Amino acid sequence: MQKTTIQLEALSCPSCLQKINNAVKSLEGVEKDSVEVLFNASKVKLNFDGSKITIEQIEKAITTLGYDVKKSSVRAI
């Protein structure tokens, strides 16, 4: 398992948070209970299985919704 923190451009509304939350939780390989979207900090934190999904695929799911990813940090857990 790996843990990531993804820094986004500023989120403008609570519905943005819900869209990102739902999209990330629907991805194969993401630990659903670990997904945390921090509205004020504009960050997404989650755990994922690197053998099933890559950080690039997770970022693409977020950017496809129209949110810019500034940077991501990944570490093994």
N, C-alpha and C positions, 0 to 999 in steps of 0.2 A: 504494500500500500504506500501511496505517496500523499503528502499534504501540500496544498497550494493556497496561496493568497493571490488573488487577481485584482489589481488596481484598475478601476474604471475612471472614465471621465465623470464629472459630477452627475449624480442622478437627480432628476428634477421633480419626480413625483413618486408617491408610494406605489402606484400601479406599475411603474418601471421595475421596482423591487420584485413585485409578484411575477411579472413576465420572466425576469431573469431566473428567479427561484424555480418556477415551473419548468423552464427550458433545461436548466442544468440538471434538475432532478430526473428528467426523462431520459438522460443519456445513459447508455449501457456502460457499466464500469464505475459509475459515480456512486459513492456510498450516500444514499438518500438522506439518512439521519444526520449526516455531517454538514450538509449544505447550509450555509449561513450568509445571507446577503445583508451587509451593513449599510444602511441607507445614508447616514450622516458621513461616514468615512468613504463611501462609494467603493466598497470592497466586497469581493465574494471569497469566502473561505470554504474549502471542502476537501474531502479525502477521496482519492480515486485509485483504481487498480490500473497501474501502468501497462499491464499486459493486455488489457481490454480497450483502453482509450488513452490518447495522448493529450498533453496540455494544449497542443495546437487545435485539436478537435473541440476541446471545451471552449477555448477562446473563439473559435469559429462560430459555435452555437450562440455565443453572446453577441459577436459582431453582426451576425445575420439578423439579429433583432434590431440592430441599429445603434448599438452602444459601443463606443470605442474602448479598447483595452489599452491602457498605458503601459503596464508591465505585469509580469507574473513571476512569482518565486515558487519553486518546487523543492521539497525535501522529502527524503524517505522517512517513514515512521515505523 
